[in-house]
Amino acid sequence: MPNAKAFSIGDVTFDPAGDALVVFVKEDCPTCNDVMPLLAHWLRCELSIPLLVIGQTSDGNAALQARYDLEQPLLDDSSLAISFAWDIETVPTLVRTGSQARVLEGFVRDEWQALAADAGLPDYDYSTLPAWRPGCGSLSVDPQHYDRLRAEADGSPIRARKVDIGASDDEMEFLFDAGFTDGLPVVPPTPERVLRMLDGIDRDPQDIVACVPPNLADVTLEKIAINAVMAGCKPEYLPVVVAAVEAVCTDDFNIHGVMATTMGAAPVLVVNGPIRQRIGMNMGMGALGQGNRANATIGRAVRLVVRNIGGAVPGGTERSTLGSPLKFTMCFAEWEERSPWEPLHVERGFEPDDSVVTVFGMSSGPTYMVDQDSRSASQLAGSFGLCLKTAFHPRAHSATDTLIVVCPEHVDTLIRDGYSKADIRARIKEVSDARLGDLVEDDLSGVGLKRDKAAAIPEEKLDRIVPKFAEPEHIALVVAGSDAGKFSGAFHGWVRGPMGTIPVSKKINA
C-alpha cells in the first residue's frame, strides 16, 4: 500500500486511518479518461464511504471537470506533494484506506468492480469500460519533478538555510553579489541538485567531516555537496571532494596558512587508485590543464568549501600578493599504468587498490622543465636538479618541497638506465645542493645568508653543503601527461614543516 499520509487540500482534510476511496488521476492519461465516467457517476451519488478524486495538474483538473460535467472540482495536487507522499507511481491509482486497505494501479475492470461492490458503491454498467488498461506514469515520479519533491518532502536530508531570491533576479548574478563565487560563474545549488549530489556518497548528510579554518566552522556532507554543486561536480566526484576536504583541514596541511600567506600558495590534489578511471579523470594529455570536468571541478569544489565555509576570502584572511591560478583549481590523476615505479599512494603507505587523494601546499606551478636533448637518465635527472635550484630562489635552501610531474617520454629516458625514484631524488640532490658560502648575500642579490652572520662563521664551515630540499621525501614524483613531448613539470612548494605545510593523503571511501 502507498505510504498514505494525512493531508489537507482547501477545505478538505483527510485522515487515511478512516475508511475511504482515494483516486489519483491526470487529464492527459487515456486510462484516466476511460475511468472518469465511472468516477463521475460515483461523485453524483450518495456513497457509503467518502470518495476523493485527486488530479495532478490545475489546468487538467479544470478540463476533466468540464469534460465530465462534474458539479465539484477535483482535489488539486498540482504541487504533487500528496502523490509523492503516497508513493503514487501510476495513474489512475485507486486506494481503499482503513481496515480494508487495498491498492489498484492502472485499470482492471473486474478488480475495480469487485472493490466497488465490497465498498457498497452504487451499481454501474461496467461493460462500457475496457477490460484492462495499463495506466500512465504519475507526475510525481517524473524526473522533471522527482528531485524537487524529494527536497521538499518531510524527512528530506536538506538542512541548510534556504535563500529565496526574487522571481526577476538572476541566480548567477545573485551568487556573485552574495560573494559565493571564486570570480567565475557557479551552478545555483538548488535542493534538487544538492540531493542528487548527496546520492554520490552513502553517508548521513549531516555527518561533520571537518572543522574548516579560518572560521573554524564545522562542515557537513550537505555543505560540501552544496559547494560541489556550485563547482560543477557530478555526484560520483563527491567522495573525492570529501576526502580532500578532510585532508586540507588537518593540522599538518594547515589550510589557513596555505591560503593566507602573501606568497600565494594553494592546495594541489593528486588522485590515485581505481576511482581515477571510474569518474573519468585525466592523467594523460593536458592533465594539468583545462578540458576535463572531474579534474577541474573537484579542485574547485575544495576551494569553494574553504572560501564559503572556512571564510578564506581574498582581501580578508587571504592576503596573496599576486594570487595564483592554482587558487581556482588544481587536481589531476597519476597515470599509474604508464609508470614503472610505485604510485604516490603506495609510497605513502596505502594499498595499490585503494583510492587515495594527496594534497600538497604549493606556491607556484606547474613550471615546465624543458629537456628535449638529454639521452641518459643522469643527464635528465640533472636537468631536473638545475631547474629546481630556482624554487623560491636559487639561494633559498632547505625551506620548501616540490611535486614533480614526470612526462611519459622522460619516464622512458629514466627507466632505460634503470633509474628508480630514489635515484632521481639522489641526482636532483647532487645537482641542486650548494655550498653554504655560495648562499651569502652579495651585490648581485640581497637574498641569502646575511653578510654579518657569514662573517662570524669559520671559513671551513662555509664549505658545508646545504641541500636544496632538506629530505629526499620532500621531492614527490608522479607520472602524468601525453606520450608525446619531453616537458615535465614541477610545482614549487610553500614553507615545508610544522610552521608551514606537510602533504596529507586520505583514502577515498567510494
N, C-alpha and C positions, 0 to 999 in steps of 0.2 A: 504493500500500500504506500502511496506517496507520503512524504513526511508532512502530513496535514497539520497546519497551524492555524490558530485563531487569526481572524483578520477583520478589518473594518473598511468598507467602501461606501462613501457617502453616509446615508442613514442606516446602512445595513451592517450589523455586527454579527459575526458568525463564530460559534464555538464548535469545532469538529467532534467534540465529545458527544454531541446530540445526534439523533437520527435524522439524516437529510440526504438529498441528492445534489451533487455539485458537478456541473458540466463545464468543461473548458473548450472554447471554440475560437476560430478566427475566420474572418469573412472570405479570404481568398483560398480556403481549403475546400475542394469539391466534396469531400466526405462530410464536412461540417454542414455544407448546404444540403446534402442528402438527408441529414437527420434533423435539420431545422424545422420542417413541417411537424415532426413528432414533438419536438421541444415546444413549438408554438402552441400546439394542441394542449400539452400539459400545462403551459403557463396560463391558458384561458380557463382551466378547470380548477375546482377546489380540490386540493390534494390532501392526502392523509399525512404527508410529511413535507417539509419545506423543499423547494426546488430553486437552486441558484444557478443561473446560466451566466458564465463569465467570459467576456470577449477580450481579445488581446490587443486590439487597436481601437482608438476612439472613432476614427472615420469608418472603420469596418463595422463597429457595433451599430453606428447610426444606419449604415447601409442594410445590415441584417434586420434591424427593427422595421425599416420601411419596406423591405422586400417581403417580409413575412407578416406584416400588419400586426406587429406586437403593440399592445397598449402601454407597456412599460419598457424602458430601455434595458439593455443588457448591463450587467455589472461591469464596470470599466477597469480592466487590469492592463491599461496601456503602459504602465511603468514596468509590467511583467514581474513585479515583486512577489505577487501571490503565486503565479505559475512557477517561479523559481523556488520559492519556499516549499511548494508542494511537490517538487521534483517532477513536474509535468514534462514529458519528452515527446508526446504525440497528441495531436488534436484530431478529432474530438477525444477527450477522456471523460468518462462518466465514473464518478466516485460516490459510493454509498458510504457514509460515515456512521459512527455509532457502533452498536453491538453487532450489527450485521454487515460490518465493513467489507467492501469489495471494490475492485477497480476493473473497469473495462476500457481498453485502449483501442482506438480505431472503432470500426463498427462491424459487429457480427449480429445479424438480426435476431437469431434465436437467443443469444445471450442477453441482449437488451430487452427482448420481450419477456424472458424469464425473470430478469431483475425487476422489471416494471410490475409484473404480476405479484412477485414476492413483496414488493413495497406497497401493494394495494392501489396502484395508479389506474386511472380510467382506461378502458379498452381503446384500441386503435386498429385501423386496418393495416397491419404490418406487411401485407402482401404488396403494398405500394412502395415499399422500401427495398433496396437491394439486399441480396443475401449476405454480402460481405464487401467491405471496403477497407483498405489499409490505413487510411488517415494520413496526416501530414506532420512534419516536424513542428514542434512547439517553438514559438519565437524565443522562449526563454533558454533554449539550448543552441540557438543560432550564434555562431562565433561573433557576429556583429554586436551581440548584446551580452553574451555569457560572462565575459571578464568584468564588464561593468556591474552586472548583477552579483557576481562573487564579491566584488569590492564593497558593494553597498549592503550586502546581507548581514544579518545578525551572525556573529561568530567570525566575521572577516578578520584576518590577521593584521590588517592595516590599523596602526595606532598613531601614526604621525599626524601632526596638526595639518588639517586641510586648509589650503589658502584659496579662497574664492576670488576670481577676478571678474571684472565687468564683461558683459557679453560682447561689447565692442572693442575690448582690449586685445592686443596682440600678445599671445602667450610667449613668444620668443622675446619680444621687447620687454615684457614684464619680468622675465627671468634675468635679462640683462640689467634692468633697472634695480631689481632686488639684490643684485650682487651675487647671484648663484652660479655665475659662469667664469670661465678662465679667459674670457675675451673672445671665444668662439661660440657660435650658437650651440645650445644644448637641447636635447629632446625633452619636451614637457613631461614630468613624471606623474602621469595620471594614475589613479588607483588601479585601473585595468593593467597598465604597463608594469606597475610595481608588482602586482600579483603574478603576472607572467614571469617576471624576473625571479621572484621567490620560488617559482617552480623549479629553478635550476639547482636548488640545494635542499636536501632533506633534513632541515633543522627548524626549530621553533623560530619564527621571525623576530621574536622579542629576546632571543639569546644575545647577551652582551659579548661582543667579540673583542673589544679593546677599549682602552682609555686613550683618547687622541689628544696630544699636545697641539698647540699651547693652551687651549681652553681646558684641557684635562676632562673632556666630555666623553661620557660613555657612548659608544656607537653600537647599535644593534644591527642584526642582519637586515632588518627592514630598512634602516637608514643607509646601509651600504647599498642595498638594492635600489633605493631611490637615486643615489648618485651614479650607480651603474647604468640605470635607465638614461639619466641625463648625458652620460658619456657616450651612449650609443651601443652598449654591450648587448649581446644575446644572453638569454638565461644560462646557457651552458658555460659561459665565461665566469659566472658568479663565483664558483668555488675558488678560482684562481685569484679573483679580486679579494675575496675574504682572507685567503692565506697571506696575500701580500699586505693587506691592512694589518693583520696580526704581526707580520714581520717588522713593518716600519714603525709600529708603535712599541717595540721593545726598547728597554734602556740601552742595550748595545747599539742599536741602529741610531737612536737619538734623532728622530724626525724633526723635532723642534730646532735642534742645532743645524741640521741639514738644510731646512727651509729658511731659517732666519739669518744664516751667515751672509755677510755682504759679498762673499766670493761667488754666490750664485749656484750653490750645489743643489742637487735634486736626486731622487731615487731612480735607479736603473734596475729593471726587473729582467731576470733571465729564467726562463721556464724549461724544465727538463721532465722527461718521462712520457708515458703513453698519452697524457692529455694533450700533448702538442698536436698530434695528428687528429685526435678526436674533435678538437674545436677548430682545426684548420689554421694553426699558427704558421707564420712564415719564418723559415730558418734558412732559406736559400737566397736567391737573387733579391737584393734590396731589403734584406731582413731588418736593417736598422732604419729604414726609411718609411715612406708613406705607402698606402695601397692595400694593406691588409687590415681588415676590420678588427680581428682579435688582438693583434699586436697593438694597434693604435688605441683602441677603446679600453683595454684592460689597464694600461698605464695611466690613461687619462682618468679613469674611474678612481684610482687610488689617490691621485692628486686632488680630485674634487672632494673626496672624503676628508682629506687633510685640510682643504680650504673651507668647506661648508660646515663640517662638524668640528674640526680642530681649531678653525679660526686663523689659519696661516694665510693671510691676505696681503698682497703687495701693498706697501705703504703703511701696513700695520706692523705685525711681528715679522713679516717677510721684508727684508731690507737689502735685497740684492742690488749691487752697484749697477751692473749691466743686465742682469737677468740671463735667461738661457732658454733655448727651445726645449731643453730637457724638462723644463718645468711644465710643458704641455703634456708630454708623454714620452716614455722610452721603455718599451717592453719588446722582447724578442725571444725566440726559442733557440736552443742549441741544436745544431744538426749532428746529433749523436751518431747517426748511421754513417756519416762521412768522416768521422773522427777515428783515428787509430788508438786514441787514448781514453782513459776513464772519463766519462762525462762529469760535469761540475758537481752534480748532486751526489754521485758516488764518491768522489773525492771528499765530499763533506759529510760522509757517514751514512748515506741513505742507500736503500736497495735499488738495483737497476730498474725494477718495475714500479718503483714509487714515482708519483708525480710530485714535483717539488718546484717552488718558486724561491729564488735567491735574490735579495735586494742589496744593492750597493749604493753608497752615497758618493756620487760623482760630481766633480765641479765643472767638467767640460768634456766634450767629445761628441761623436767619435772623431778623433784626429787620425787622418789617413797616414799609414806608414807605407810609402810607395817604394817598392823594390822589385823591379822587373828584370834585374840583372844577376842577382846572386844565384849561383848554381849549387852551392853547398849549404848544408844546414848551419855550419859555423858562420858563414857569411850572413845568411839571412837572419839568424838569431842575433848576430852582431848588429845588423841594421836596426832590429827592434830596440836593442840597447841604446844605440845612438839617438834614435827618435825619442826614447823615453827619458833621456838626460834632460829634456826641456820641460818635463812635467813640473807644474808650479813655476819653476825657474831652474836654469842649469845649475845654480848654486844652492838650491833647496834640496837637502838630502835627509832621508830617514823620517820624513814627515807625513808621507802620503802613501797611497797604494795605487794600483792600476788594474783595469779589466781589459785584457787583450782579446780581440775577436780575430782569430786566425782564419783567413780565407782558404778555400779548398786547394787552390794552386800552391799556396805557400805551405799548406799541410803536406802536399806531395813532395816538395823540396826537403822539408824537415824529416820526413819519415824515410826518405831514400837513404839517408845516412844514419837511420836508426835512432833519431833524437826522441827522447821521452820529454814529458813536461818538465821533469827535474833538470834535464839537460838544457832546455830552453831557458829556464829560470837562471841556471848557473851561468850561461853565456851572457844573458842580459846583465846579471850582476857584475860579471867580469868587465864588460864594456862600460857600464854606467857608474861603477864605483869611482870615487875621486879621492885624491889626496887632500887632507884637511887644509893644508897650506894653500891649495888652489881654490879654496872656497872663501877666502878672505876678501872683504870689500876692497875695491880699488877705484881708480879714476874712471874705469870703464862702467862700473855699476856699484851702487851702494848696497846691493843685496849680498848677503853672506855674513861670515863671521866678522865681527867688528874689529877694526884695527887695534884698538886699545886692548881688547881681550886677546887677540892673536899675539900681541907683543909680550904678553905675560906667559905665553906657552913656550916651553923649551923647544928648540929647533927640531929635535928628534921626534917630538910628539906631533909636530906639524906634518910629519911624514905618515902619520896614521891614516889608514884607508877608511873612508866613510861611505857606507853603501847608500845607493840612491833609494833603495827600498829596504827597510830595516830587517825584514824577514822574507824568506822565499815565498811563504803563503800570502804575502802582500801583493804578489803578482798572480792574478787569476787569469786562466786561459780557457777559452771556449772556441768552438768551431761554428762558423756560420758564413753565409754568403754564396755567391754564384760560383759555379765551376770555372767560369772564365774571368780572369782579371787577377793580377798579383798586387792586390791592395788590401792589406789587413788594417784593422782599426784599433785604436786604444782610447779608452775613457780614462781621464786623469782624475784621481780621487780627491776628496776633501781631506781634512786632517784625520789621520788614522789613529785609533785608540780610544780609551775611555773619555778623553776630553773632546773627541770628535765623533767618528762613526766606525762601526765594525760591521762587516757584511753579516746578514742573517738569512738562514734558509728555513722554510716552513713546508711541511708536507701538505699537499692539496688533497682534501677529503672530497672526492667526487665519485 
